[in-house]
Each structure stands twice: as structure tokens, then as C-alpha cells.
Amino acid sequence: MILGLEARLAGDLALARGISLRSEDATVVGPGCARCHVPDCFQRSLPPRGTALQFSTMEQGMTPFRFAR
């Protein structure tokens, strides 16, 4: 779950200290793991719904699974 806030309002928050609030430095937030097909997302918690999972004992990626593209 993500709580979003406009950057123009975030400057007053203590948690925003030291963080760039410029739009060109923003991280794109996708539609949620179950619908997202970005393969190497470091925040992925679930594979995309309806995709075939691929497991490997010899390779390790950002998540414990890979999925067919």
C-alpha cells in the first residue's frame, strides 16, 4: 500500500527532509504488483497475475522468482 502526497505539500514533512521533491527525481509508481510487468522491480512483492513463473537454483534476481514476459 502506498500513501501518495503532492510534492508541493511534502516539503513541510519531517520525513521529506533531505529528499529531492523535484518531479524529474521521482520514482514512478505502477498499478500494483499483480498488474505490473516490469521485470526487475526492486519493490516487487508478487508476480503479475496470469504469468508463468520461472525458478532457478543457479541464479538470483531481485525477487525469488522470474516470470515469462
Residue pairs with C-beta under 8 A, 6 or more apart in sequence:
2 29
4 29
5 13
7 21
7 22
7 23
7 26
8 21
10 16
10 21
11 21
30 36
30 38
30 41
33 41
33 44
33 45
33 46
33 47
33 48
34 46
34 48
34 49
35 48
35 49
36 44
36 48
37 48
37 51
37 69
38 44
39 66
39 67
39 69
40 61
40 62
41 62
42 62
44 62
44 63
47 53
47 63
47 65
47 67
48 67
51 67
51 68
52 67
52 68
53 65
53 66
53 67
54 65
54 66
54 67
54 68
55 64
55 65
55 66
56 66
